[in-house]
């Protein structure tokens, strides 16, 4: 268990270039299985989940070279080996290796995803669609074993616009010699990024990416590929929220504003000033105004991954807000930790009533998932006094150099050393701490 120390009350100012997208690069790593040649990726973030994905590729026989943010994958030696349990358990998206392995080899064995702190994330939609494509499965409590002598042309309608299921079926359909049509698809930019990658590889021709109906003509010939991972819209939104919560001014580079349209609308409603260009967003001013009602929704609605940050901003805004979580049933558990800092949030099921006007104060809090942990860091930056955020390893799954970047922007934040954790004593806390690498 790792943790950070934060002293609040300072405005964040400056510029940050956003990392490559976590939610885009993970399915792309799975899709690299389809290429029996060389895949080169640029803009790969150095985060815990990517490191696990790379280890899974190595366990399947891929040769990997990773320097900086450039990743080279040689897929000639990949075989349909079972994904090791110790790796699959560390990353739920390891289930996305199922479709590409079936498409290339006709067999696959992956770990069954377990529970998740933010709620149930079943893979029934994945398996339903793969069965329609012709796959058969042996299921145990621990693993999913799949076989497909031949994947077939079919039309599939998803019951829900699941991002993971959409990505899974798009990758599997690349192994079909013929047209596969998917309807009811997720429209998230990360689905579109995956489709662009698959077309760049040459394994399929894809039409309709970014819409609810995607057509995949598989059976193409692969070629050496160089692909640039797009910027991470959720990381960008998190940095923007940190500036809005502390009343600072921040330029975020390397992100397309259209991917954050709904989020930027909310920043404006809360009183922030927003300027945008082709690949940057500038925010200034404090998020002071309450949002009477906000509900999460699939893209292009307000993203559930930004909900934790807005719950935090709403706690300090002037006036009452109501936030409803429609995607994950346990994501509002963050409210309990924010209440330790004085937020006064009342949660009933998937609905949070936020009275607003809270003067957050420092406290010892614990994050339980990726987004809640980063939101607690935001709350600590906004609060009066000192805070410690436990469970920082969750944030490191999705944010690269998070504490270092916030420190460079003016925040008093750092990871604690083992000695400090054991002694629970920080020296020179009245001075701005240096980042410990």
Buried (B, 14 or more C-beta within 10 A) or exposed (E): EBBBBBBBEBBBBEEBBBBBBBBBBBBBBBBBBBBEBBBBBEBBBBBBBBBBBBBBBBBBBBBEEBEEBEBBBBBEEBEBBBBBBEBBBBBBBBBBBBBBBBBBBBBBBBBBBEEBBBBEBEBEBBBBBBBBBBBEBEEEEEBBBBBBEEBBBBEBEBEEBBBBBBBBBBBBBBBBEEBBBBBBBBBBBBBBBBBBBBBBBBBBBBBBBBEBEBBBBBBBEBEEBEBBBBBBBBBBBBBBBBBBBBBBBBBBBBBBBEBBEBBBEBBBBBBBEBEBEEBBBBBBBBBBBBBEEBBBBBBBEBBBBBBBBBBBBBBBBEBBBBBBBBBBEBBBBBBBBBBBBBBBBEBEEBBBBBBBEBEBBBBBBBBBBBBBBBBBBBBBBBBBBBBBBBBBBBBBBBBBBBBBBBBBBBBBBBBBEEEBBEEEEBEEEEEBBEBEE
